[in-house]
Amino acid sequence: MKIDVKTNQEAIEEAYTFMEHATERKPYPSFDGLRAQLDMVAETDPRAKTVRPEQLVDLRIIQDLDKSGFIDGLYRQPALSARTTARN
């Protein structure tokens, strides 16, 4: 699906703003959310009651990215370069 940016600029900006505020900066999973999903599944499959959310997620990658500063770096404001300030 191709979106015409010029025609849909307002909708695109609105969607971006919504997602910017609705999305966590550090995408760690919600164990409470996983528990809620498991509870729903348990209604039809009792085996889900025996599963702990921690068993479903491998946090090593997100933890490594977080500890390295990579995620925080995504949100840092770029410093103005001498070239940019010279034009102003």
Buried (B, 14 or more C-beta within 10 A) or exposed (E): EEEEEEEEEEEEEEEEEEEEEEEEEEEEBEEEEBEEBBEEBBEEEEEBEEBEBEEEEEEEEBEEBBEEEEBEEEEEEEEEEEEEEEEE
